[in-house]
Amino acid sequence: MDLFVFDSIENDSCVKGILEKNDTAVLRNIIRFAETEGVTTNSIREYTAAYLANDDNILSSLAQSGKKIGDDLKKLALLDLEQIYKKLFSISIKYSPSGNDTGFSEGYIHSIKEMTAAKSAEELLELLINHYRSFGSGILGKYIAYRYDGKLEGIANTDKTTFDSLVGLEHQKKVLIENTEAFVNGKPANNVLLFGDRGTGKSSSVKALLNMFAERGLRVVEMPKGCIKSIPSLTEKLSLKPNKYIIFLDDLSFESRDAEYKALKTAMEGQLQPQPDNVLIYATSNRRHLIKETYEDRQGGEMHVNDNMQETLSLAERFGISLVFSAPNQKEYLHIVEELLKANGIEMTPELEKKAIVWQMNYGGKSARCAKQFVASCAAKKVNK
């Protein structure tokens, strides 16, 4: 094949095997693909469709960044796809995958199925462009959540927490939902700092946002503190994709001399290049100002103290929204327990109330996390009866 746009497919070992009629090489690739990524039984067509969907080429680059695609480029892409359709889509190898969950987003799976079933090269081109515009190409088009630790890795099985399970956080939920909804709708939105006592639902709230807005294009990229210096390069990459991305920094705190502290300040506000419209930073911390203060930080005279205070405040103030998550009092704690018990089909009784109080005294104090752990223990006993 002499291809202009999708030329990299000619170097693929499975495609080479098909063109050279090397059945062993083809089947090796098909088995591996079907068992890890396959969502249909039409293996070669799906393999080809998935390759095209994840290919980095000039067409995918323009489409996923929302730029115009000229008529000449479309004509050349169609010429390529007519060859690909004739030589690859015409071959039928039926292989039924074992049916294990791929972890891919529902939108991605639906798009791959549509492309696999395309009845012509023209239809395939239209579906392919729609795929690039909706999901992008490569790994960032496949999942709803990612982990970044020097490179992007898709998270196949995400936490299914919803806001219904987060009791007693009505104000925090309202603010988070409104800000994130504005974000996915393409309206101005703020970076968010969620701070306060441990176990009060900060991280769970971010997970709930993902589950609420994933179908509308929200994606979350979890990043450890040690990779904060990579935020500018990561945001540059994300800015070329069609979805909305939250970079999630969980349980964040800094020592006064941490290099990551100043790197985060610069990444949020301090570069010549502005933060892209499709990227926000949501961080959780037990500290309002994110940085640990020592007694020495408060020495050295009024001017020195003021300098330290300004430095301490400067990062927190770069989050447009700061939400406090406070530990519940006993009445609120028991209300959380009661609601979680109800969700598990268990009625709150005076005996369970006493046990809940004893539990929080023995296991970490009054918090939503403690309540959840107590209810999990109750639910396990119910199942084992």
C-alpha positions as CSV (number, residue, x, y, z in Angstrom):
1,M,0.0,0.0,0.0
2,D,1.2,3.5,-0.8
3,L,-0.4,5.7,1.9
4,F,-0.2,9.4,2.4
5,V,-1.8,10.0,5.9
6,F,-2.0,6.7,7.6
7,D,1.3,5.4,6.4
8,S,2.5,4.2,9.8
9,I,0.1,1.3,9.6
10,E,2.2,-0.3,6.9
11,N,4.9,-0.9,9.6
12,D,2.6,-2.7,12.0
13,S,3.6,-6.4,12.4
14,C,0.0,-7.7,12.2
15,V,-0.7,-5.7,9.0
16,K,2.5,-6.9,7.5
17,G,1.4,-10.4,8.3
18,I,-1.9,-9.9,6.5
19,L,-0.3,-8.4,3.4
20,E,2.4,-11.1,3.3
21,K,-0.2,-13.8,4.1
22,N,1.7,-14.9,7.2
23,D,-1.2,-16.4,9.2
24,T,0.9,-17.2,12.2
25,A,2.1,-13.6,12.7
26,V,-1.4,-12.4,12.2
27,L,-3.0,-14.8,14.7
28,R,-0.3,-14.0,17.3
29,N,-1.2,-10.3,17.1
30,I,-4.9,-10.9,17.0
31,I,-4.9,-13.1,20.1
32,R,-3.0,-10.5,22.1
33,F,-5.1,-7.6,20.9
34,A,-8.5,-9.4,21.3
35,E,-7.7,-10.5,24.9
36,T,-6.5,-7.1,26.1
37,E,-8.4,-4.6,24.0
38,G,-11.0,-6.4,21.9
39,V,-14.7,-5.5,22.2
40,T,-16.1,-7.4,19.1
41,T,-15.6,-10.8,17.5
42,N,-14.6,-9.2,14.1
43,S,-11.0,-9.2,15.1
44,I,-9.1,-7.9,12.0
45,R,-11.5,-5.1,11.3
46,E,-11.5,-4.1,14.9
47,Y,-7.7,-4.3,15.1
48,T,-7.5,-2.0,12.1
49,A,-10.1,0.4,13.4
50,A,-8.4,0.6,16.8
51,Y,-5.0,1.2,15.1
52,L,-6.4,4.1,13.1
53,A,-8.3,5.5,16.1
54,N,-5.0,5.6,18.1
55,D,-2.7,6.7,15.3
56,D,-0.9,10.0,15.6
57,N,-1.0,11.6,12.2
58,I,-1.7,15.0,10.7
59,L,-5.5,14.3,10.4
60,S,-5.8,13.2,14.1
61,S,-3.7,16.2,15.2
62,L,-5.9,18.7,13.5
63,A,-9.2,17.0,14.4
64,Q,-8.6,16.6,18.1
65,S,-7.3,20.1,18.5
66,G,-10.5,21.5,16.9
67,K,-8.8,22.9,13.8
68,K,-10.1,23.0,10.3
69,I,-9.5,20.0,8.0
70,G,-9.1,21.0,4.4
71,D,-10.7,19.3,1.5
72,D,-7.4,18.1,0.0
73,L,-6.4,16.4,3.2
74,K,-9.8,14.7,3.4
75,K,-9.4,13.5,-0.2
76,L,-5.9,12.0,0.5
77,A,-7.2,10.4,3.8
78,L,-10.1,8.9,1.8
79,L,-7.7,7.5,-0.8
80,D,-5.7,5.8,2.0
81,L,-8.9,4.4,3.7
82,E,-10.1,3.0,0.4
83,Q,-6.9,0.9,0.2
84,I,-7.1,0.0,3.9
85,Y,-10.8,-0.9,3.6
86,K,-10.2,-3.1,0.5
87,K,-7.1,-4.9,1.8
88,L,-7.8,-5.2,5.6
89,F,-11.5,-4.7,6.2
90,S,-12.3,-7.4,3.6
91,I,-10.5,-10.1,5.6
92,S,-12.6,-11.9,8.2
93,I,-11.1,-13.7,11.2
94,K,-13.6,-14.5,13.8
95,Y,-12.1,-14.6,17.3
96,S,-14.2,-14.2,20.4
97,P,-12.3,-12.6,23.2
98,S,-12.6,-14.0,26.7
99,G,-14.8,-11.0,27.7
100,N,-12.7,-9.4,30.4
101,D,-13.2,-5.8,31.2
102,T,-10.9,-3.6,29.1
103,G,-11.3,-0.6,31.4
104,F,-11.9,1.7,28.4
105,S,-14.5,4.4,28.6
106,E,-18.0,3.5,27.3
107,G,-17.7,6.3,24.6
108,Y,-14.4,4.9,23.3
109,I,-15.8,1.3,23.1
110,H,-19.0,2.5,21.3
111,S,-16.8,4.5,18.8
112,I,-14.6,1.5,18.1
113,K,-17.6,-0.7,17.5
114,E,-19.1,1.8,15.1
115,M,-15.8,2.0,13.1
116,T,-15.5,-1.8,13.0
117,A,-19.0,-2.0,11.5
118,A,-18.4,0.8,8.9
119,K,-19.8,-0.2,5.5
120,S,-17.5,1.9,3.3
121,A,-14.3,3.9,3.4
122,E,-16.3,7.1,3.3
123,E,-18.3,6.1,6.4
124,L,-15.0,5.0,8.1
125,L,-13.4,8.4,7.4
126,E,-16.4,10.3,8.9
127,L,-16.4,8.1,12.0
128,L,-12.7,8.4,12.4
129,I,-12.8,12.2,12.3
130,N,-15.7,12.2,14.8
131,H,-13.6,9.9,17.0
132,Y,-10.6,12.2,16.9
133,R,-12.8,15.3,17.7
134,S,-14.6,13.5,20.6
135,F,-11.8,11.5,22.2
136,G,-8.5,12.4,20.6
137,S,-5.9,9.7,19.6
138,G,-3.7,7.5,21.7
139,I,-4.0,6.6,25.3
140,L,-5.8,9.9,26.3
141,G,-8.7,8.7,24.2
142,K,-9.2,5.4,25.9
143,Y,-9.8,5.9,29.7
144,I,-11.6,8.3,32.0
145,A,-8.8,8.4,34.6
146,Y,-5.0,8.4,34.4
147,R,-2.0,8.2,36.6
148,Y,1.0,10.3,35.7
149,D,4.4,9.2,37.1
150,G,6.8,10.4,34.4
151,K,4.4,8.9,31.8
152,L,0.7,8.5,31.4
153,E,-0.9,5.3,32.4
154,G,-4.6,4.6,32.1
155,I,-6.6,3.5,35.2
156,A,-8.8,0.7,34.2
157,N,-11.0,0.4,37.3
158,T,-11.9,3.7,38.9
159,D,-13.5,4.3,42.3
160,K,-17.3,4.4,41.9
161,T,-17.9,6.9,44.7
162,T,-20.9,9.2,44.0
163,F,-22.1,12.3,45.8
164,D,-25.1,10.3,47.2
165,S,-22.7,8.5,49.5
166,L,-21.1,11.7,50.8
167,V,-23.4,12.8,53.6
168,G,-23.3,16.3,55.2
169,L,-21.2,18.1,52.6
170,E,-24.0,20.0,50.9
171,H,-22.1,23.3,50.5
172,Q,-18.9,21.7,49.3
173,K,-20.8,19.5,46.8
174,K,-22.7,22.5,45.4
175,V,-19.6,24.6,44.9
176,L,-17.6,21.7,43.3
177,I,-20.4,20.6,41.0
178,E,-21.1,24.2,39.8
179,N,-17.4,24.9,39.1
180,T,-16.9,21.6,37.4
181,E,-20.1,21.9,35.3
182,A,-18.9,25.3,34.1
183,F,-15.6,23.7,33.2
184,V,-17.0,20.8,31.1
185,N,-19.4,23.3,29.4
186,G,-16.4,25.4,28.2
187,K,-17.1,28.3,30.6
188,P,-14.5,30.0,32.9
189,A,-13.8,27.8,36.0
190,N,-11.3,27.9,38.9
191,N,-8.6,25.7,40.2
192,V,-9.8,24.2,43.5
193,L,-8.1,23.5,46.9
194,L,-10.0,21.1,49.2
195,F,-8.5,21.3,52.7
196,G,-9.3,20.2,56.2
197,D,-9.4,17.3,58.6
198,R,-8.5,13.8,57.4
199,G,-11.2,11.4,56.3
200,T,-13.8,14.1,55.7
201,G,-14.4,13.4,52.0
202,K,-11.9,15.6,50.1
203,S,-10.5,12.9,47.8
204,S,-13.9,11.1,47.6
205,S,-15.5,14.4,46.3
206,V,-13.0,14.5,43.4
207,K,-13.8,10.9,42.6
208,A,-17.5,11.6,42.7
209,L,-17.0,14.5,40.2
210,L,-15.3,12.1,37.8
211,N,-18.2,9.7,38.0
212,M,-20.8,12.5,37.5
213,F,-19.1,14.2,34.5
214,A,-17.1,11.4,32.8
215,E,-19.8,10.9,30.1
216,R,-19.6,14.7,29.3
217,G,-15.8,14.6,28.7
218,L,-14.3,15.1,32.1
219,R,-11.0,13.2,32.7
220,V,-8.9,13.1,35.8
221,V,-5.1,12.7,35.8
222,E,-3.7,11.7,39.2
223,M,-0.2,13.1,39.8
224,P,2.2,12.5,42.8
225,K,3.9,15.4,44.4
226,G,7.3,14.4,42.9
227,C,6.1,15.0,39.4
228,I,4.8,18.5,39.9
229,K,7.6,19.9,37.8
230,S,6.1,18.1,34.8
231,I,2.8,20.0,35.0
232,P,3.8,22.5,32.3
233,S,4.8,19.8,29.8
234,L,1.8,17.7,30.7
235,T,-0.7,20.6,30.3
236,E,0.8,21.4,26.9
237,K,0.1,17.8,25.8
238,L,-3.4,17.9,27.3
239,S,-4.2,21.3,25.6
240,L,-4.1,19.5,22.2
241,K,-6.8,17.1,23.2
242,P,-10.6,17.5,23.1
243,N,-11.6,16.5,26.6
244,K,-11.5,18.5,29.9
245,Y,-8.8,17.4,32.3
246,I,-8.4,17.8,36.1
247,I,-4.9,17.3,37.3
248,F,-5.5,15.8,40.7
249,L,-2.9,16.4,43.5
250,D,-3.9,14.4,46.5
251,D,-2.8,14.9,50.1
252,L,-0.6,17.8,49.2
253,S,1.8,19.4,51.7
254,F,5.3,20.9,51.4
255,E,8.3,21.7,53.5
256,S,9.4,25.3,53.3
257,R,12.4,24.4,51.0
258,D,10.6,21.9,48.7
259,A,11.4,22.6,45.1
260,E,7.9,21.3,44.1
261,Y,6.3,24.1,46.0
262,K,7.7,26.8,43.7
263,A,7.2,24.6,40.7
264,L,3.5,24.4,41.4
265,K,3.2,28.2,42.0
266,T,4.9,28.8,38.6
267,A,2.7,26.2,36.8
268,M,-0.5,27.8,38.1
269,E,0.4,31.4,37.6
270,G,3.8,32.6,36.7
271,Q,4.5,31.3,33.2
272,L,4.3,33.3,30.0
273,Q,2.1,30.6,28.7
274,P,-1.3,30.6,30.3
275,Q,-3.0,27.6,31.8
276,P,-5.0,25.9,28.9
277,D,-8.8,26.3,29.0
278,N,-9.3,22.5,29.2
279,V,-7.0,21.9,32.2
280,L,-7.6,22.7,35.9
281,I,-5.8,21.7,39.1
282,Y,-7.7,20.2,42.0
283,A,-5.6,19.6,45.1
284,T,-6.5,18.1,48.5
285,S,-4.5,18.9,51.7
286,N,-4.8,18.8,55.5
287,R,-3.4,22.3,55.5
288,R,-5.0,25.5,54.3
289,H,-1.7,27.1,53.3
290,L,-0.1,23.8,52.0
291,I,3.3,24.5,53.6
292,K,4.5,23.5,57.0
293,E,5.6,26.3,59.2
294,T,8.3,26.0,61.9
295,Y,9.1,28.1,64.9
296,E,12.2,29.3,63.1
297,D,10.0,30.7,60.3
298,R,8.5,33.1,62.7
299,Q,11.9,34.5,63.9
300,G,13.9,37.4,62.4
301,G,11.8,40.5,63.0
302,E,8.5,41.8,61.6
303,M,9.7,42.1,58.0
304,H,11.0,38.6,57.9
305,V,7.8,37.2,59.4
306,N,5.8,39.1,56.9
307,D,7.9,37.7,54.0
308,N,7.3,34.2,55.3
309,M,3.6,34.8,55.6
310,Q,3.4,36.1,52.1
311,E,5.3,33.1,50.8
312,T,3.0,30.8,52.7
313,L,-0.1,32.4,51.3
314,S,1.0,32.9,47.8
315,L,0.4,29.3,46.6
316,A,-3.0,28.8,48.3
317,E,-4.2,32.1,46.8
318,R,-3.6,30.8,43.3
319,F,-6.5,28.4,43.8
320,G,-9.6,30.4,42.9
321,I,-11.8,28.2,45.2
322,S,-10.8,27.0,48.6
323,L,-13.2,24.6,50.3
324,V,-12.9,23.6,54.0
325,F,-13.8,20.0,55.0
326,S,-14.3,19.9,58.8
327,A,-14.6,16.8,61.0
328,P,-18.2,16.2,62.0
329,N,-19.4,16.6,65.6
330,Q,-21.0,13.5,67.3
331,K,-24.5,14.3,66.1
332,E,-23.3,14.8,62.5
333,Y,-21.1,11.6,62.7
334,L,-24.1,9.5,63.8
335,H,-26.2,11.0,61.0
336,I,-23.6,9.9,58.5
337,V,-23.6,6.5,60.0
338,E,-27.4,6.3,59.8
339,E,-27.5,7.4,56.2
340,L,-24.8,4.9,55.1
341,L,-26.5,2.1,57.0
342,K,-29.8,2.9,55.3
343,A,-28.0,2.7,51.9
344,N,-26.9,-0.8,52.9
345,G,-30.3,-1.9,53.9
346,I,-29.6,-1.7,57.7
347,E,-31.7,0.1,60.2
348,M,-30.0,2.3,62.8
349,T,-30.8,1.0,66.3
350,P,-29.7,2.2,69.8
351,E,-27.3,-0.8,70.0
352,L,-25.7,0.1,66.6
353,E,-25.5,3.8,67.7
354,K,-23.5,2.7,70.8
355,K,-21.3,0.5,68.6
356,A,-20.7,3.4,66.2
357,I,-19.5,5.6,69.1
358,V,-17.2,2.9,70.4
359,W,-15.9,2.4,66.9
360,Q,-14.9,6.0,66.4
361,M,-13.2,6.1,69.8
362,N,-11.1,3.1,68.8
363,Y,-10.5,3.8,65.1
364,G,-9.4,7.3,64.2
365,G,-12.0,9.6,65.6
366,K,-15.2,11.1,64.2
367,S,-15.0,11.4,60.4
368,A,-16.9,10.3,57.3
369,R,-14.2,7.7,56.6
370,C,-14.6,6.3,60.1
371,A,-18.3,6.1,59.6
372,K,-17.9,4.3,56.2
373,Q,-15.5,1.8,57.8
374,F,-18.0,1.1,60.6
375,V,-20.8,0.6,58.2
376,A,-18.6,-1.7,56.0
377,S,-18.1,-3.8,59.2
378,C,-21.8,-4.0,59.8
379,A,-22.6,-4.9,56.2
380,A,-20.0,-7.7,56.3
381,K,-21.6,-9.2,59.4
382,K,-25.0,-8.9,57.7
383,V,-23.8,-10.8,54.7
384,N,-22.1,-13.5,56.8
385,K,-25.3,-14.3,58.8
